[in-house]
């Protein structure tokens, strides 16, 4: 079939859906993924676990163990329980719309691993990662298989129709994982040759003639420094006495203040940064905000460099960028800026965040809220299918842009006016002997008895407990109850 004759030249792919069964805190969860997916929720609900599930699926050699298998509270882990991570990959066009067929280079790249369902998904590549206990080896092992079909969600664990062809490293390398956790620090990254900084600067890209010429200059610089430094000259003479110990005929010690080999230059590379009104200082002397941001920008530079290389070589390439709390150590305005930079990265992004500043910039359809019930992580969405433009606008304006902190609450108390909003925390502290925020509770004035709907919609869709405090008049109670039942439940 000639796919180009249809007038559709497809530019890429998308990881469309992720399904998790029995992995850490996820007993069973399905999550639709967009090009710029943002994960929100309180601490310890499963955001990082979701990112790591994707990493396990795509990165070979990831270590796994019994801690990666879901168990119920008080349960002993059955040896036959398996964790399953399924990923559905589909083609997209230049507007990032899902289409029916892969572009030629991806069509050939996936080869016989492709599947097709003409009436629904069209062409797709579905990959399963299974974590299971190997009785012979006495440890948990990871196995990757291609699915022939994309099963119904209730059939995931029982499905066993696999493609006979093996998922090769070549296939996985075309969808590389770029993971950056919240503990990033450029000062540490610059010392690690396996970091994104180390990978980027390990080869400065000079030809042999240039290298020989530069290394000759570096030798002369080293000799000049030693000759003019009485301290280094003195030290060289004493260190050279090692020749008497190891029986060498000539002096075997030479101090090199500057790296003599181009291949070693990356070890001595430093970054200096100058604010508008300050002196220039090495990056290690700056605060964690600057160091964290520089680490992130190093990742951006590395991805851009790899994208260029793959494009020049015409190799299929779809970076999958997993970012954990990119706002770490940054002030609110910087958080807004870094999210704009994230949007500029070429690739599919999945970002976990606790920042209302970032949430306020995100499209509602890109937000995935994660909560935990009885030890199980759950994925929540804003259901916009029954909302009109004005209702969506109110949610964005009244919650995402100005009340984003409530998205991370354990519960919310909704009241009509400012008086209640100010008084309730006082009563709460008097009765419970703690602040509302210490209990993870937000008290919110909605500005009138008829303005509860956006907040109730979010509370319902994001599985946040809520309480209504409204006037006690019969007409008000009747109106609130009617709107509540009609619009929300």
C-alpha positions as CSV (number, residue, x, y, z in Angstrom):
1,X,0.0,0.0,0.0
2,X,1.4,3.4,-1.0
3,X,0.7,5.6,2.1
4,X,1.9,8.8,0.5
5,X,-0.7,8.8,-2.3
6,X,-3.4,9.5,0.3
7,X,-2.0,13.0,0.8
8,X,-0.8,12.3,4.4
9,X,2.8,12.5,5.2
10,X,3.2,11.4,8.8
11,X,6.0,13.0,10.8
12,X,6.0,11.1,14.0
13,X,4.6,8.8,16.6
14,X,3.0,9.2,20.1
15,X,2.9,7.0,23.2
16,X,-0.9,7.0,23.3
17,X,-1.7,4.9,26.4
18,X,0.0,3.3,29.3
19,X,-1.5,0.5,31.3
20,X,-0.1,-0.7,34.6
21,X,-1.0,-3.8,36.5
22,X,0.5,-4.8,39.9
23,X,3.5,-2.4,39.7
24,X,4.4,-0.9,43.1
25,X,1.4,1.2,44.3
26,X,-0.6,0.6,41.0
27,X,-2.8,-2.4,41.2
28,X,-4.6,-1.5,38.0
29,X,-4.4,1.8,36.1
30,X,-4.8,3.1,32.5
31,X,-3.5,6.5,31.5
32,X,-3.9,8.3,28.2
33,X,-0.8,10.2,27.4
34,X,-0.6,13.5,25.4
35,X,2.4,15.2,23.9
36,X,2.8,17.4,27.0
37,X,1.4,15.4,29.9
38,X,1.5,16.9,33.4
39,X,1.1,14.7,36.5
40,X,-0.2,16.4,39.7
41,X,-1.1,15.2,43.2
42,X,0.0,15.2,46.8
43,X,3.3,13.5,47.9
44,X,3.6,9.8,47.9
45,X,0.6,9.1,45.6
46,X,2.5,7.5,42.7
47,X,3.7,10.3,40.3
48,X,7.3,9.2,40.4
49,X,6.3,5.5,40.2
50,X,4.4,6.2,37.0
51,X,7.5,7.8,35.5
52,X,9.7,4.9,36.6
53,X,7.2,2.4,35.1
54,X,7.8,4.0,31.7
55,X,11.6,3.9,32.4
56,X,11.4,0.1,33.2
57,X,9.5,-0.5,30.0
58,X,12.0,1.2,27.6
59,X,15.4,0.9,29.4
60,X,17.0,-2.5,29.3
61,X,18.9,-3.6,32.4
62,X,16.8,-1.8,34.9
63,X,17.0,-3.6,38.2
64,X,13.8,-4.9,39.7
65,X,12.8,-6.8,42.8
66,X,9.9,-7.8,45.1
67,X,9.4,-4.2,46.1
68,X,8.2,-3.5,42.5
69,X,5.3,-5.9,42.8
70,X,2.0,-4.6,44.2
71,X,0.8,-6.2,47.5
72,X,-2.3,-5.5,49.5
73,X,-2.0,-4.2,53.0
74,X,-1.1,-7.1,55.3
75,X,-0.7,-9.5,52.4
76,X,2.3,-11.8,51.8
77,X,3.5,-11.5,48.2
78,X,2.6,-14.5,46.0
79,X,5.6,-15.7,43.9
80,X,3.4,-16.1,40.9
81,X,2.2,-12.4,40.8
82,X,3.5,-10.5,37.8
83,X,3.7,-6.8,37.1
84,X,2.6,-5.7,33.7
85,X,3.4,-2.5,31.9
86,X,1.8,-2.1,28.5
87,X,2.4,0.8,26.1
88,X,0.5,1.7,22.9
89,X,2.4,3.6,20.2
90,X,0.5,5.1,17.3
91,X,1.4,7.3,14.3
92,X,0.7,11.1,14.2
93,X,0.7,13.8,11.5
94,X,2.5,17.1,11.6
95,X,-0.4,18.6,13.7
96,X,0.2,15.8,16.2
97,X,-3.2,14.3,15.3
98,X,-3.5,10.6,15.4
99,X,-3.7,9.0,12.0
100,X,-4.1,5.5,10.7
101,X,-0.7,4.7,9.2
102,X,3.0,5.0,10.1
103,X,5.3,7.2,8.0
104,X,7.7,5.1,5.9
105,X,10.7,5.3,8.2
106,X,8.7,4.2,11.2
107,X,6.8,1.7,9.1
108,X,10.1,0.0,8.2
109,X,11.6,0.6,11.7
110,X,8.9,-1.4,13.6
111,X,8.8,-4.0,10.8
112,X,7.0,-7.1,11.7
113,X,6.4,-5.9,15.2
114,X,3.6,-3.7,13.8
115,X,-0.1,-4.6,14.2
116,X,-3.1,-3.2,12.6
117,X,-6.8,-2.7,13.4
118,X,-8.3,-0.8,10.4
119,X,-11.6,-0.2,12.1
120,X,-10.2,1.4,15.3
121,X,-6.5,2.1,15.9
122,X,-5.2,1.6,12.4
123,X,-1.5,0.7,12.6
124,X,0.2,0.5,16.0
125,X,3.0,-1.0,17.9
126,X,2.1,-2.4,21.4
127,X,4.8,-3.4,23.8
128,X,4.4,-5.4,27.0
129,X,6.9,-5.5,29.9
130,X,6.5,-8.3,32.4
131,X,8.2,-8.4,35.8
132,X,8.0,-11.9,37.1
133,X,9.9,-14.1,39.6
134,X,12.3,-16.6,38.0
135,X,12.4,-19.7,40.2
136,X,15.6,-21.0,38.6
137,X,17.5,-17.7,39.1
138,X,15.8,-17.0,42.4
139,X,15.1,-13.3,41.4
140,X,12.7,-11.1,39.5
141,X,13.4,-10.8,35.8
142,X,12.1,-8.3,33.1
143,X,10.8,-9.6,29.8
144,X,9.6,-7.5,26.8
145,X,7.1,-8.7,24.2
146,X,5.2,-7.2,21.3
147,X,1.4,-7.6,21.5
148,X,-0.6,-8.7,18.5
149,X,-3.7,-6.8,19.6
150,X,-4.4,-4.0,22.1
151,X,-6.7,-5.8,24.5
152,X,-9.7,-4.5,26.4
153,X,-8.7,-3.1,29.8
154,X,-10.4,-5.9,31.6
155,X,-8.5,-8.5,29.6
156,X,-5.0,-7.1,30.1
157,X,-3.8,-9.7,32.7
158,X,-5.3,-12.6,30.8
159,X,-4.1,-11.6,27.4
160,X,-1.3,-13.8,26.0
161,X,-1.2,-13.3,22.2
162,X,2.4,-12.2,21.5
163,X,4.3,-11.4,18.3
164,X,7.0,-14.0,17.6
165,X,9.5,-11.4,16.6
166,X,11.8,-10.1,19.4
167,X,11.9,-6.4,20.4
168,X,15.5,-5.5,19.6
169,X,17.7,-2.8,21.1
170,X,17.4,-0.9,17.8
171,X,13.6,-0.6,18.3
172,X,14.0,0.7,21.9
173,X,16.8,3.1,21.1
174,X,14.6,4.9,18.6
175,X,12.4,5.9,21.6
176,X,15.1,7.0,24.2
177,X,14.2,7.9,27.7
178,X,15.5,11.2,29.2
179,X,14.8,11.1,32.9
180,X,15.6,13.9,35.2
181,X,14.7,13.6,38.9
182,X,14.2,16.3,41.5
183,X,17.7,15.9,43.0
184,X,19.6,17.3,40.0
185,X,22.7,19.5,40.6
186,X,25.0,20.6,37.8
187,X,27.9,20.6,40.2
188,X,27.5,16.9,40.6
189,X,26.6,16.3,36.9
190,X,29.9,17.8,35.7
191,X,31.8,15.2,37.7
192,X,29.8,12.3,36.2
193,X,30.8,11.1,32.8
194,X,27.5,9.2,32.4
195,X,25.4,12.3,33.0
196,X,23.9,14.3,30.2
197,X,26.6,16.9,30.7
198,X,29.3,14.1,30.5
199,X,27.8,12.6,27.4
200,X,27.6,15.9,25.6
201,X,31.1,17.1,26.3
202,X,33.0,13.8,26.1
203,X,33.8,14.5,22.4
204,X,34.4,18.1,21.5
205,X,34.2,17.3,17.8
206,X,37.7,18.3,16.5
207,X,39.6,16.5,13.7
208,X,43.0,14.8,14.2
209,X,44.9,17.8,12.8
210,X,43.3,20.2,15.1
211,X,43.7,18.0,18.1
212,X,47.5,17.5,17.4
213,X,48.0,21.3,17.1
214,X,46.0,22.2,20.2
215,X,47.7,19.5,22.3
216,X,51.1,20.9,21.2
217,X,50.0,24.3,22.5
218,X,48.8,22.8,25.8
219,X,52.2,21.1,26.3
220,X,53.9,24.5,25.9
221,X,51.5,26.1,28.3
222,X,52.2,23.4,30.9
223,X,55.9,23.8,30.5
224,X,55.7,27.5,30.9
225,X,53.6,27.3,34.0
226,X,56.0,24.8,35.6
227,X,59.1,26.8,34.6
228,X,57.7,30.1,36.1
229,X,56.2,28.6,39.2
230,X,58.8,28.0,41.9
231,X,56.3,26.0,43.9
232,X,55.4,23.6,41.1
233,X,59.1,23.4,40.0
234,X,60.1,22.5,43.6
235,X,57.3,19.9,43.8
236,X,58.3,18.3,40.5
237,X,61.8,17.7,41.7
238,X,60.7,16.0,44.9
239,X,58.1,13.9,43.2
240,X,60.6,12.8,40.6
241,X,62.5,10.8,43.3
242,X,60.0,8.1,42.7
243,X,62.3,7.0,39.8
244,X,64.8,5.7,42.5
245,X,62.0,3.6,44.0
246,X,60.7,2.0,40.8
247,X,64.1,1.8,39.0
248,X,63.3,4.1,36.0
249,X,66.3,5.7,34.3
250,X,64.6,9.0,33.7
251,X,62.4,11.3,35.7
252,X,58.9,9.9,35.3
253,X,56.9,12.7,37.0
254,X,55.4,15.7,35.2
255,X,52.8,18.0,36.7
256,X,50.2,19.2,34.2
257,X,48.3,22.3,35.5
258,X,46.3,22.2,32.3
259,X,44.9,19.0,30.7
260,X,47.4,17.9,27.9
261,X,44.9,15.7,26.0
262,X,41.8,16.9,24.3
263,X,40.0,13.8,25.5
264,X,40.6,15.0,29.1
265,X,39.4,18.5,28.6
266,X,35.8,17.7,29.7
267,X,37.3,16.8,33.2
268,X,38.5,20.4,33.6
269,X,35.5,22.2,32.0
270,X,33.9,24.7,34.4
271,X,30.9,27.0,34.1
272,X,30.9,30.5,35.4
273,X,27.8,32.6,35.8
274,X,27.4,36.3,36.3
275,X,24.3,38.1,37.5
276,X,23.6,41.6,36.3
277,X,25.1,43.3,39.3
278,X,27.6,40.7,40.6
279,X,31.0,39.3,39.8
280,X,31.4,36.1,37.8
281,X,31.5,33.0,40.0
282,X,31.9,29.3,39.2
283,X,28.6,27.6,39.0
284,X,29.3,25.5,42.1
285,X,29.3,28.7,44.2
286,X,25.8,29.6,43.1
287,X,22.5,28.6,44.8
288,X,20.6,25.4,44.1
289,X,18.0,27.3,42.0
290,X,20.6,28.3,39.4
291,X,22.4,25.0,39.6
292,X,19.1,23.0,39.1
293,X,18.1,25.2,36.1
294,X,21.5,24.8,34.5
295,X,21.2,21.0,34.9
296,X,17.8,21.2,33.1
297,X,19.2,23.3,30.3
298,X,22.1,20.8,29.9
299,X,19.4,18.1,29.3
300,X,17.7,20.4,26.8
301,X,21.0,20.9,24.9
302,X,21.7,17.2,24.9
303,X,18.2,16.3,23.5
304,X,18.5,19.1,20.8
305,X,22.0,17.7,19.9
306,X,20.7,14.1,19.6
307,X,17.7,15.2,17.6
308,X,19.9,17.0,15.1
309,X,22.2,13.9,14.8
310,X,19.3,11.6,14.2
311,X,17.7,14.0,11.7
312,X,20.9,14.3,9.7
313,X,21.2,10.5,9.6
314,X,17.5,10.1,8.8
315,X,17.0,7.7,11.7
316,X,13.6,7.4,13.4
317,X,13.8,9.1,16.7
318,X,11.1,10.0,19.3
319,X,12.6,11.3,22.6
320,X,10.5,10.6,25.7
321,X,11.3,13.2,28.3
322,X,10.4,12.4,31.9
323,X,10.8,15.3,34.3
324,X,10.3,15.2,38.1
325,X,9.5,18.5,39.7
326,X,11.3,20.9,37.3
327,X,10.3,23.7,39.6
328,X,12.6,22.5,42.4
329,X,14.5,25.4,44.0
330,X,13.0,28.0,41.6
331,X,11.0,31.1,42.5
332,X,7.4,31.5,41.0
333,X,8.4,33.6,38.0
334,X,11.3,31.2,37.2
335,X,8.8,28.3,37.4
336,X,6.7,29.9,34.7
337,X,9.8,30.4,32.5
338,X,11.1,26.9,32.9
339,X,7.7,25.5,31.8
340,X,7.9,27.5,28.6
341,X,11.3,26.0,28.0
342,X,9.9,22.5,28.6
343,X,7.2,23.1,26.0
344,X,10.0,24.0,23.5
345,X,11.7,20.6,23.8
346,X,11.2,18.5,20.7
347,X,9.8,15.2,22.0
348,X,6.9,13.8,24.1
349,X,7.0,15.2,27.7
350,X,5.7,13.7,30.9
351,X,6.2,16.1,33.8
352,X,5.4,15.6,37.5
353,X,4.9,18.8,39.5
354,X,3.7,20.4,42.8
355,X,3.7,23.9,41.3
356,X,0.4,25.8,40.9
357,X,2.4,28.2,38.7
358,X,3.0,25.4,36.2
359,X,-0.5,24.0,36.5
360,X,-1.9,27.4,35.7
361,X,-0.2,27.2,32.2
362,X,-1.3,23.7,31.3
363,X,-4.1,22.8,29.0
364,X,-6.8,21.0,31.1
365,X,-6.7,18.0,28.7
366,X,-3.0,17.5,29.5
367,X,-3.5,17.2,33.3
368,X,-3.5,13.8,35.0
369,X,-4.3,13.9,38.7
370,X,-3.0,11.0,40.8
371,X,-4.6,10.1,44.1
372,X,-4.3,7.1,46.5
373,X,-7.1,5.1,48.0
374,X,-6.4,2.3,50.5
375,X,-2.8,2.1,49.3
376,X,-3.7,2.0,45.6
377,X,-2.7,4.8,43.1
378,X,-5.5,6.0,40.9
379,X,-5.5,8.2,37.8
380,X,-8.0,11.0,37.5
381,X,-9.0,13.4,34.7
382,X,-11.1,16.4,34.2
383,X,-14.1,15.2,32.2
384,X,-14.6,18.0,29.7
385,X,-17.0,16.0,27.4
386,X,-20.1,17.6,29.0
387,X,-18.7,21.0,29.6
388,X,-19.1,24.0,27.3
389,X,-16.5,26.6,26.6
390,X,-17.6,29.0,29.4
391,X,-17.5,26.2,32.0
392,X,-14.0,25.2,30.9
393,X,-12.9,28.8,31.1
394,X,-14.2,29.1,34.6
395,X,-12.3,26.1,35.7
396,X,-9.1,27.4,34.2
397,X,-9.5,30.9,35.6
398,X,-11.1,30.3,39.0
399,X,-9.1,27.2,39.9
400,X,-6.1,26.4,37.7
401,X,-4.8,30.0,37.5
402,X,-5.7,31.4,40.9
403,X,-6.5,28.4,43.2
404,X,-4.1,25.8,41.9
405,X,-3.1,24.8,45.4
406,X,-6.4,23.1,46.0
407,X,-5.5,20.5,43.4
408,X,-3.0,19.1,45.9
409,X,-5.5,19.1,48.9
410,X,-6.8,16.1,50.7
411,X,-10.1,17.9,51.1
412,X,-11.7,21.3,50.4
413,X,-14.4,23.2,52.3
414,X,-16.5,25.4,50.0
415,X,-18.3,28.4,51.4
416,X,-20.1,31.4,49.9
417,X,-18.2,34.4,51.1
418,X,-15.0,35.9,52.5
419,X,-16.2,36.0,56.1
420,X,-16.6,32.2,56.2
421,X,-13.3,31.8,54.4
422,X,-11.5,33.8,57.1
423,X,-13.5,32.4,60.1
424,X,-13.5,28.7,59.4
425,X,-9.7,28.3,59.7
426,X,-9.9,29.9,63.2
427,X,-12.7,27.5,64.3
428,X,-10.8,24.6,62.7
429,X,-7.6,25.4,64.7
430,X,-9.6,25.8,67.9
431,X,-11.3,22.5,67.5
432,X,-8.6,20.3,65.9
433,X,-5.6,22.1,67.4
434,X,-3.9,22.4,64.0
435,X,-4.0,24.6,61.0
436,X,-6.2,23.7,58.0
437,X,-3.2,23.4,55.7
438,X,-1.5,21.0,58.2
439,X,-4.4,18.6,57.6
440,X,-4.2,19.2,53.9
441,X,-7.5,21.1,53.8
442,X,-8.3,24.2,51.7
443,X,-11.1,26.6,52.7
444,X,-12.4,28.4,49.6
445,X,-14.9,31.2,49.1
446,X,-16.6,30.6,45.8
447,X,-18.2,34.1,45.8
448,X,-21.9,33.2,46.0
449,X,-24.3,30.3,46.3
450,X,-24.6,29.8,42.6
451,X,-20.8,29.4,41.9
452,X,-20.0,26.1,43.3
453,X,-20.0,24.1,40.1
454,X,-16.3,24.5,38.8
455,X,-15.0,23.5,42.3
456,X,-17.4,20.6,42.6
457,X,-16.5,19.4,39.1
458,X,-12.8,19.3,40.0
459,X,-13.5,17.7,43.4
460,X,-15.5,14.9,41.7
461,X,-13.1,14.3,38.8
462,X,-10.0,14.5,41.0
463,X,-11.4,12.4,43.8
464,X,-10.9,15.2,46.4
465,X,-13.2,15.1,49.5
466,X,-15.3,18.2,49.8
467,X,-17.7,19.9,52.2
468,X,-20.3,22.6,51.5
469,X,-21.1,25.4,53.9
470,X,-23.9,27.5,52.6
471,X,-26.7,29.7,54.0
472,X,-29.5,27.8,55.8
473,X,-32.5,29.4,54.1
474,X,-34.8,26.9,52.4
475,X,-34.6,28.5,49.0
476,X,-30.8,28.5,49.1
477,X,-30.6,24.9,50.3
478,X,-33.0,23.8,47.5
479,X,-31.1,25.7,44.9
480,X,-27.7,24.3,46.0
481,X,-29.0,20.8,46.2
482,X,-30.6,21.0,42.8
483,X,-27.5,22.4,41.1
484,X,-25.4,19.8,42.9
485,X,-27.4,16.9,41.7
486,X,-28.1,18.2,38.2
487,X,-24.6,19.5,37.3
488,X,-22.3,17.2,39.1
489,X,-23.9,13.9,40.0
